[in-house]
């Protein structure tokens, strides 16, 4: 509030009282931030953190409020104080703030001159998370998904959440992002969206183009596509894995019957789960492990996301076909502590934006999908009882604008194949699509693409971007034994010595 220097003493007192009153009111306004600084696990830097208050239901601004938390990883040299690099997490359901170390490590070059802005999307992380309760009494090693009634469990989850879950959609979350941007005073954002985050980035392009300087879509989910089509993408990536092994002499020699081994283990698991004695992956103590068909397919699916774990799959499948499940257990243990996804928020998005957008043909394909069939079936049950506000046809329209946009795809991606990026850029007039031949999901984290993103941010143009560095090096071969030592590269047929750190 401006103060006239000629105010009388009484006037100054009155002004002070008014200022205090207004500051008290400000505590309840959308722009109030609770903390000036904070730290997150895995990152030694002190961040600027806080939250904004927004209406849970935007159509009822005087109703219940929720806090949308943000964190700013400050620029090393604050040359562009009015710009920020907004990194949007995937899932749907992941916390951007919890992934601060990953974003900082990947985009260190961007951070040299611009803040990295992280926002926990409504329903995730610290922003009124919609999380379903877990049964801690059942060991992950012994859990059997066939024993769960998905509809009953979904109702139990809903009963534990005190929120209007239908309001936790991408569109409402986008409005929250804009409140944060304006509150922090950024004129322009360089948006990076990975996986589901690429949908959020495209919505930003559509609704608030004036606020964006550049956009990077990494692992692209096109607006025209339901995320449930991921089932077919997983099948594609798995078939590519088998073909790669069969086309490489050493892998084919070591695992000559991988298709037969896969058929054998599947036929057994379809009849009944396999209970076996194994060594606990954390304690190395003898214990029991229950391997179900869905658990086995889940291991395969998640292992395909990274070239490192993908390289272990032929050996794991081969050993399982011989009755040794220790390698499968090793891969399964990577997800035993959960996927850090707020499943309530996940359901709110998928049930509002995806389940009803499946065409008859795509639904039929998913029913025949190797891995996607189970995902489709379970999500259909969840959405049958989950409250949702279905998006209309306009939601599926491709994005059309002139914002400099980089689209990144991994050739091995089991979730968002390169064809999805081509579909997304149908009406983008200033876009460039680069494919990393040896990357899976999250190209910027697995290749030189992070440097290309930095170039886009610095130049605010796609003209000089090229993907030559993405083609350098060689495809990762496959592990031929359980020791994690010898791995054969397809172009040399010579063993490459690697460290355990590279496997993780």
C-alpha positions as CSV (number, residue, x, y, z in Angstrom):
1,X,0.0,0.0,0.0
2,X,1.6,3.3,-1.0
3,X,2.3,5.7,1.9
4,X,2.1,9.5,1.5
5,X,5.1,11.0,3.3
6,X,3.0,13.9,4.4
7,X,0.5,11.8,6.4
8,X,0.0,12.9,10.0
9,X,1.1,10.7,12.9
10,X,-2.5,9.7,13.3
11,X,-2.8,8.8,9.6
12,X,0.3,6.7,9.8
13,X,-1.1,4.8,12.8
14,X,-4.3,4.2,10.9
15,X,-2.3,3.1,7.8
16,X,-0.3,0.7,9.9
17,X,-3.5,-0.8,11.4
18,X,-5.0,-1.2,7.9
19,X,-1.8,-2.8,6.7
20,X,-1.8,-5.4,9.5
21,X,-5.5,-6.1,8.8
22,X,-4.8,-6.6,5.1
23,X,-1.8,-8.9,5.8
24,X,-4.1,-11.0,8.0
25,X,-6.6,-11.3,5.2
26,X,-3.8,-12.2,2.8
27,X,-3.1,-15.3,4.9
28,X,-6.4,-16.8,3.7
29,X,-5.9,-15.7,0.0
30,X,-4.7,-18.0,-2.8
31,X,-1.2,-16.4,-2.7
32,X,-0.2,-17.2,0.8
33,X,2.9,-19.3,1.2
34,X,3.6,-21.2,4.4
35,X,7.4,-21.6,4.2
36,X,10.1,-19.6,2.6
37,X,12.6,-22.4,2.4
38,X,12.8,-26.2,2.6
39,X,14.8,-29.3,1.7
40,X,13.8,-32.5,0.0
41,X,15.4,-35.9,0.2
42,X,18.3,-36.5,-2.1
43,X,19.0,-32.8,-2.8
44,X,21.3,-30.8,-0.6
45,X,20.2,-27.4,-2.1
46,X,17.9,-25.2,-0.1
47,X,14.7,-24.7,-2.1
48,X,12.0,-22.0,-2.1
49,X,8.8,-23.7,-1.1
50,X,5.3,-22.8,-0.2
51,X,1.7,-23.3,-1.3
52,X,-1.3,-21.5,-2.8
53,X,-4.9,-22.0,-1.7
54,X,-7.4,-22.8,-4.4
55,X,-11.0,-23.9,-4.5
56,X,-11.3,-27.7,-4.7
57,X,-14.3,-27.2,-6.9
58,X,-13.6,-24.2,-9.3
59,X,-17.3,-23.7,-9.9
60,X,-17.7,-23.1,-6.1
61,X,-15.0,-20.6,-5.3
62,X,-16.4,-20.0,-1.8
63,X,-16.3,-23.7,-1.0
64,X,-13.6,-26.0,0.4
65,X,-10.0,-24.9,-0.2
66,X,-7.0,-27.1,-0.8
67,X,-3.3,-26.3,-0.8
68,X,-1.2,-26.7,-3.9
69,X,2.4,-27.0,-2.9
70,X,5.3,-25.9,-5.0
71,X,9.1,-25.9,-4.8
72,X,11.6,-23.8,-6.7
73,X,15.1,-25.1,-7.3
74,X,16.9,-21.7,-7.7
75,X,18.9,-20.9,-10.8
76,X,22.7,-20.8,-10.3
77,X,22.9,-17.5,-12.0
78,X,19.5,-15.8,-11.9
79,X,19.8,-14.2,-15.4
80,X,16.2,-14.7,-16.2
81,X,14.3,-14.0,-13.0
82,X,11.0,-13.7,-14.9
83,X,11.3,-17.2,-16.4
84,X,11.1,-20.7,-15.0
85,X,11.5,-24.3,-16.2
86,X,8.3,-26.1,-15.1
87,X,8.9,-29.8,-14.9
88,X,5.6,-31.8,-14.8
89,X,5.7,-35.3,-13.4
90,X,4.0,-38.4,-14.9
91,X,1.8,-41.1,-13.6
92,X,-0.8,-39.8,-13.4
93,X,-0.2,-39.6,-9.7
94,X,3.5,-38.8,-9.2
95,X,4.8,-36.0,-7.0
96,X,7.0,-33.5,-8.9
97,X,8.6,-32.3,-5.7
98,X,9.6,-35.8,-4.6
99,X,11.4,-36.1,-8.0
100,X,13.3,-32.9,-7.4
101,X,16.7,-34.7,-7.4
102,X,16.0,-36.4,-10.7
103,X,14.9,-33.2,-12.4
104,X,17.9,-31.3,-10.9
105,X,20.3,-33.9,-12.1
106,X,18.8,-34.1,-15.6
107,X,18.4,-30.4,-16.2
108,X,21.5,-29.0,-14.5
109,X,22.3,-27.1,-17.6
110,X,18.9,-25.4,-17.7
111,X,19.3,-24.5,-14.0
112,X,22.4,-22.6,-14.7
113,X,20.3,-19.6,-15.8
114,X,16.7,-20.4,-14.9
115,X,14.7,-21.6,-11.9
116,X,13.3,-25.1,-12.0
117,X,9.7,-25.0,-10.8
118,X,8.0,-28.1,-9.4
119,X,4.3,-28.2,-8.5
120,X,2.7,-31.2,-6.8
121,X,-0.4,-31.5,-8.9
122,X,-3.7,-31.6,-6.9
123,X,-4.2,-35.1,-5.5
124,X,-0.4,-35.9,-5.4
125,X,2.5,-35.5,-3.0
126,X,1.8,-32.6,-0.6
127,X,-1.2,-31.2,-2.5
128,X,-4.1,-33.0,-0.7
129,X,-2.9,-36.4,-1.9
130,X,-5.6,-38.9,-2.9
131,X,-4.0,-42.1,-1.7
132,X,-5.8,-45.4,-1.1
133,X,-5.0,-47.3,2.1
134,X,-2.6,-50.3,1.8
135,X,-2.9,-53.6,3.7
136,X,0.5,-53.7,5.5
137,X,-0.3,-57.1,7.0
138,X,0.2,-58.9,3.7
139,X,3.8,-59.3,2.5
140,X,4.4,-58.1,-1.1
141,X,6.1,-61.4,-1.7
142,X,2.9,-63.3,-0.9
143,X,0.2,-60.9,-2.1
144,X,-2.2,-62.4,-4.6
145,X,-4.2,-60.0,-6.7
146,X,-6.7,-62.7,-7.7
147,X,-8.0,-62.5,-4.1
148,X,-8.9,-58.9,-4.3
149,X,-12.4,-57.6,-5.2
150,X,-11.5,-54.5,-7.2
151,X,-14.9,-52.9,-6.8
152,X,-15.0,-53.5,-3.1
153,X,-11.4,-52.2,-2.7
154,X,-12.3,-49.1,-4.7
155,X,-15.3,-48.4,-2.5
156,X,-13.1,-48.8,0.6
157,X,-10.6,-46.3,-0.9
158,X,-13.4,-43.8,-1.6
159,X,-14.7,-44.1,2.0
160,X,-11.2,-43.2,3.3
161,X,-10.9,-40.1,1.2
162,X,-12.5,-36.9,2.4
163,X,-12.4,-35.1,-0.9
164,X,-14.6,-34.4,-4.0
165,X,-12.5,-36.8,-6.1
166,X,-14.3,-35.8,-9.4
167,X,-12.5,-32.4,-9.1
168,X,-9.0,-33.8,-9.5
169,X,-8.8,-33.6,-13.2
170,X,-6.1,-32.4,-15.5
171,X,-8.0,-29.2,-16.5
172,X,-8.5,-28.2,-12.9
173,X,-4.9,-28.9,-12.1
174,X,-3.8,-26.7,-15.0
175,X,-5.7,-23.8,-13.5
176,X,-3.8,-24.5,-10.2
177,X,-0.5,-24.3,-12.1
178,X,-1.5,-20.9,-13.5
179,X,-2.3,-19.6,-10.0
180,X,1.2,-20.7,-8.9
181,X,2.9,-19.1,-11.9
182,X,1.2,-15.8,-11.4
183,X,1.8,-15.8,-7.6
184,X,5.5,-16.4,-8.1
185,X,5.7,-13.7,-10.8
186,X,7.0,-15.7,-13.7
187,X,6.1,-14.1,-17.1
188,X,7.1,-17.1,-19.1
189,X,7.5,-20.8,-18.5
190,X,9.6,-23.4,-20.4
191,X,7.4,-26.4,-19.8
192,X,8.8,-30.0,-19.7
193,X,6.2,-32.8,-19.4
194,X,7.1,-36.5,-19.1
195,X,4.7,-39.3,-19.9
196,X,1.3,-38.2,-18.5
197,X,2.9,-34.9,-17.8
198,X,3.1,-34.4,-21.6
199,X,-0.8,-34.3,-21.5
200,X,-0.6,-31.5,-18.9
201,X,1.9,-29.7,-21.1
202,X,-0.3,-29.9,-24.1
203,X,-3.3,-28.6,-22.1
204,X,-1.1,-25.7,-21.1
205,X,-0.3,-25.0,-24.8
206,X,-3.9,-25.1,-25.6
207,X,-5.3,-22.9,-22.7
208,X,-2.4,-20.6,-21.8
209,X,-0.1,-20.3,-24.8
210,X,0.8,-16.7,-23.9
211,X,2.5,-17.9,-20.8
212,X,4.8,-20.4,-22.5
213,X,8.2,-19.8,-24.1
214,X,9.0,-23.4,-25.1
215,X,7.6,-26.9,-24.5
216,X,9.3,-30.3,-24.3
217,X,7.1,-33.4,-24.5
218,X,9.1,-36.5,-23.4
219,X,7.3,-39.8,-23.8
220,X,4.3,-38.2,-25.5
221,X,0.7,-39.0,-24.7
222,X,-1.3,-37.3,-27.6
223,X,-4.5,-35.6,-26.7
224,X,-6.3,-37.8,-29.2
225,X,-5.2,-40.9,-27.4
226,X,-6.6,-42.6,-24.3
227,X,-3.8,-43.6,-21.9
228,X,-5.3,-47.1,-21.8
229,X,-3.8,-47.7,-25.2
230,X,-0.6,-48.2,-23.3
231,X,-1.5,-51.9,-23.2
232,X,-0.8,-52.2,-26.9
233,X,2.5,-50.2,-26.5
234,X,3.6,-52.7,-23.9
235,X,3.0,-55.5,-26.3
236,X,5.0,-53.7,-29.0
237,X,8.0,-53.2,-26.6
238,X,7.9,-56.8,-25.4
239,X,7.8,-58.2,-28.9
240,X,10.7,-55.9,-29.8
241,X,12.6,-57.3,-26.8
242,X,12.1,-60.9,-28.0
243,X,13.0,-60.1,-31.5
244,X,16.2,-58.2,-30.4
245,X,17.3,-61.3,-28.4
246,X,16.6,-63.6,-31.3
247,X,18.6,-61.4,-33.7
248,X,21.7,-61.2,-31.5
249,X,23.9,-64.3,-31.8
250,X,25.0,-64.4,-28.1
251,X,21.5,-63.9,-26.7
252,X,20.0,-66.4,-29.1
253,X,22.8,-68.9,-28.2
254,X,22.3,-68.4,-24.5
255,X,18.5,-68.4,-24.6
256,X,17.5,-70.5,-27.7
257,X,14.1,-71.4,-26.3
258,X,13.0,-68.1,-24.8
259,X,9.5,-68.2,-26.4
260,X,9.0,-71.7,-25.2
261,X,10.2,-70.8,-21.7
262,X,7.7,-67.9,-21.7
263,X,4.9,-70.1,-22.9
264,X,5.7,-72.7,-20.2
265,X,5.7,-70.3,-17.3
266,X,2.6,-68.6,-18.5
267,X,0.6,-71.9,-18.9
268,X,1.6,-72.8,-15.3
269,X,0.6,-69.5,-13.8
270,X,-2.7,-69.4,-15.7
271,X,-3.6,-72.7,-13.9
272,X,-2.5,-71.6,-10.5
273,X,0.1,-69.4,-8.7
274,X,3.5,-70.9,-8.0
275,X,4.7,-70.8,-4.4
276,X,8.4,-71.3,-4.0
277,X,11.3,-70.9,-1.5
278,X,13.6,-68.1,-2.4
279,X,16.1,-65.7,-0.7
280,X,14.6,-62.4,0.4
281,X,15.8,-59.7,-1.9
282,X,16.5,-57.3,1.0
283,X,17.6,-59.6,3.8
284,X,18.9,-62.7,1.8
285,X,17.0,-64.9,4.3
286,X,15.1,-67.9,3.0
287,X,11.4,-67.1,2.6
288,X,8.4,-67.9,0.5
289,X,7.5,-66.2,-2.8
290,X,4.1,-66.4,-4.4
291,X,4.3,-65.8,-8.2
292,X,1.0,-65.1,-9.9
293,X,0.3,-64.5,-13.6
294,X,-0.5,-60.8,-13.1
295,X,2.6,-60.4,-10.9
296,X,4.8,-62.0,-13.6
297,X,3.3,-59.7,-16.3
298,X,3.8,-56.7,-14.0
299,X,7.5,-57.6,-13.7
300,X,7.9,-57.8,-17.4
301,X,6.1,-54.5,-18.0
302,X,8.1,-52.4,-15.4
303,X,11.4,-54.0,-16.5
304,X,10.8,-52.7,-20.0
305,X,10.9,-49.0,-18.9
306,X,14.7,-48.9,-18.5
307,X,17.4,-50.3,-20.9
308,X,19.2,-51.6,-17.8
309,X,16.4,-53.7,-16.4
310,X,15.2,-54.6,-20.0
311,X,18.6,-56.2,-20.5
312,X,17.9,-58.7,-17.6
313,X,14.6,-60.0,-18.9
314,X,15.7,-62.8,-21.3
315,X,17.8,-64.3,-18.5
316,X,15.0,-63.9,-16.0
317,X,12.4,-65.5,-18.3
318,X,14.8,-68.3,-19.2
319,X,15.4,-69.1,-15.5
320,X,11.7,-69.0,-14.6
321,X,11.0,-71.5,-17.4
322,X,13.5,-73.8,-15.6
323,X,11.8,-73.3,-12.2
324,X,14.3,-70.7,-10.8
325,X,12.5,-67.5,-9.9
326,X,15.3,-65.6,-8.2
327,X,15.9,-63.3,-11.2
328,X,12.2,-62.6,-11.5
329,X,12.1,-61.8,-7.8
330,X,15.0,-59.5,-8.2
331,X,13.1,-57.4,-10.8
332,X,9.9,-57.6,-8.7
333,X,11.7,-56.3,-5.7
334,X,12.3,-53.0,-7.5
335,X,8.6,-52.2,-7.1
336,X,7.9,-53.9,-3.8
337,X,7.8,-50.6,-1.9
338,X,5.2,-49.2,-4.3
339,X,5.4,-46.9,-7.4
340,X,5.0,-43.6,-5.5
341,X,1.8,-43.0,-7.4
342,X,-1.3,-41.6,-5.7
343,X,-3.8,-44.1,-6.9
344,X,-6.8,-42.1,-6.0
345,X,-5.6,-39.2,-8.2
346,X,-4.7,-41.7,-10.9
347,X,-8.3,-43.0,-10.9
348,X,-9.7,-39.5,-10.9
349,X,-7.8,-38.7,-14.1
350,X,-8.3,-42.0,-16.0
351,X,-12.0,-42.3,-15.1
352,X,-12.7,-38.7,-16.2
353,X,-10.5,-38.5,-19.2
354,X,-9.7,-41.9,-20.6
355,X,-11.9,-44.9,-19.9
356,X,-14.8,-43.6,-22.1
357,X,-12.6,-42.5,-25.0
358,X,-11.8,-46.0,-26.1
359,X,-13.2,-46.8,-29.5
360,X,-14.8,-50.2,-30.1
361,X,-11.9,-51.3,-32.1
362,X,-9.3,-50.3,-29.5
363,X,-11.3,-52.0,-26.7
364,X,-11.3,-55.2,-28.8
365,X,-7.6,-54.9,-29.3
366,X,-7.0,-54.5,-25.6
367,X,-9.1,-57.6,-24.9
368,X,-6.6,-59.5,-27.0
369,X,-3.5,-57.7,-25.6
370,X,-0.8,-59.8,-24.0
371,X,-0.4,-57.4,-21.0
372,X,-2.9,-54.6,-21.6
373,X,-5.9,-56.9,-21.1
374,X,-5.5,-57.1,-17.3
375,X,-4.9,-53.3,-17.0
376,X,-8.0,-52.5,-19.0
377,X,-10.1,-55.0,-17.0
378,X,-9.1,-53.7,-13.6
379,X,-9.4,-50.0,-14.5
380,X,-12.8,-50.6,-16.0
381,X,-13.9,-52.1,-12.6
382,X,-12.4,-49.1,-10.7
383,X,-14.1,-46.6,-13.0
384,X,-17.5,-48.3,-12.6
385,X,-17.7,-46.9,-9.1
386,X,-15.3,-43.9,-9.0
387,X,-17.0,-40.5,-9.2
388,X,-16.0,-38.7,-12.4
389,X,-16.9,-35.8,-14.6
390,X,-16.3,-37.2,-18.1
391,X,-14.5,-34.9,-20.6
392,X,-16.3,-34.1,-23.9
393,X,-15.0,-34.5,-27.4
394,X,-13.1,-31.2,-27.5
395,X,-10.6,-32.6,-25.0
396,X,-9.4,-35.0,-27.7
397,X,-8.6,-32.3,-30.2
398,X,-4.9,-32.1,-31.3
399,X,-3.0,-29.0,-30.0
400,X,-2.5,-26.3,-32.6
401,X,-0.1,-23.4,-32.1
402,X,3.3,-21.9,-32.9
403,X,5.2,-22.5,-29.6
404,X,8.7,-23.9,-30.2
405,X,8.0,-27.6,-29.2
406,X,10.4,-30.5,-28.9
407,X,8.9,-34.0,-28.9
408,X,11.1,-36.9,-27.6
409,X,10.5,-40.6,-28.1
410,X,12.5,-43.7,-27.1
411,X,12.4,-46.5,-29.7
412,X,12.2,-49.1,-26.9
413,X,9.5,-47.2,-25.0
414,X,6.9,-49.6,-23.5
415,X,4.4,-46.8,-22.7
416,X,4.5,-44.1,-25.3
417,X,5.9,-45.3,-28.6
418,X,7.2,-42.9,-31.3
419,X,4.0,-43.1,-33.3
420,X,2.2,-41.3,-30.4
421,X,4.4,-38.3,-30.8
422,X,3.7,-38.1,-34.5
423,X,0.0,-38.1,-33.7
424,X,0.4,-35.4,-31.1
425,X,2.3,-33.0,-33.5
426,X,-0.4,-33.2,-36.2
427,X,-1.3,-29.6,-35.9
428,X,1.8,-28.2,-34.2
429,X,3.3,-25.6,-36.5
430,X,6.7,-25.2,-34.8
431,X,7.6,-28.7,-33.6
432,X,10.5,-31.1,-34.0
433,X,10.3,-34.8,-33.2
434,X,13.5,-36.7,-32.2
435,X,13.7,-40.4,-31.6
436,X,16.4,-42.0,-29.4
437,X,17.1,-45.5,-30.8
438,X,18.5,-46.9,-27.6
439,X,16.2,-45.3,-25.0
440,X,13.0,-46.5,-23.4
441,X,10.7,-44.3,-21.3
442,X,12.0,-40.8,-20.3
443,X,14.5,-39.9,-23.1
444,X,16.0,-36.9,-21.3
445,X,17.0,-39.1,-18.3
446,X,18.6,-41.8,-20.5
447,X,20.5,-39.9,-23.2
448,X,21.9,-36.6,-24.4
449,X,18.4,-35.2,-24.9
450,X,18.7,-33.2,-21.7
451,X,21.4,-31.1,-23.5
452,X,19.0,-30.7,-26.5
453,X,16.3,-29.5,-24.1
454,X,18.7,-26.9,-22.7
455,X,19.5,-25.7,-26.2
456,X,15.8,-25.3,-26.9
457,X,15.3,-23.3,-23.7
458,X,18.3,-21.1,-24.4
459,X,17.5,-20.4,-28.1
460,X,13.7,-20.6,-27.8
461,X,13.8,-22.1,-31.3
462,X,13.6,-25.6,-32.8
463,X,15.5,-24.6,-36.0
464,X,19.0,-25.8,-34.9
465,X,18.0,-28.8,-32.9
466,X,19.1,-32.2,-34.1
467,X,19.3,-35.6,-32.7
468,X,22.7,-36.7,-33.9
469,X,24.0,-37.3,-30.4
470,X,21.0,-39.6,-29.7
471,X,22.4,-42.1,-32.3
472,X,25.9,-42.2,-30.8
473,X,27.0,-45.3,-28.9
474,X,25.5,-48.7,-29.3
475,X,22.4,-50.6,-28.2
476,X,22.6,-52.2,-24.8
477,X,22.9,-56.0,-25.1
478,X,21.5,-58.6,-22.8
479,X,22.8,-60.1,-19.6
480,X,23.8,-63.7,-20.2
481,X,24.0,-64.8,-16.6
482,X,23.0,-63.9,-13.1
483,X,26.3,-62.3,-12.0
484,X,25.6,-59.0,-13.7
485,X,29.2,-59.0,-15.1
486,X,29.2,-60.1,-18.7
487,X,26.9,-58.3,-21.1
488,X,27.3,-58.6,-24.8
489,X,26.9,-55.7,-27.1
490,X,25.3,-56.6,-30.4
491,X,27.8,-54.8,-32.6
492,X,30.9,-56.4,-31.2
493,X,30.0,-59.7,-29.6
494,X,32.6,-58.9,-26.9
495,X,31.8,-58.9,-23.2
496,X,31.6,-55.4,-21.6
497,X,32.6,-55.2,-17.9
498,X,30.2,-53.0,-16.0
499,X,29.7,-52.1,-12.4
500,X,26.7,-52.8,-10.2
501,X,25.9,-49.0,-10.1
502,X,25.2,-49.1,-13.8
503,X,22.7,-51.9,-13.3
504,X,20.6,-50.0,-10.7
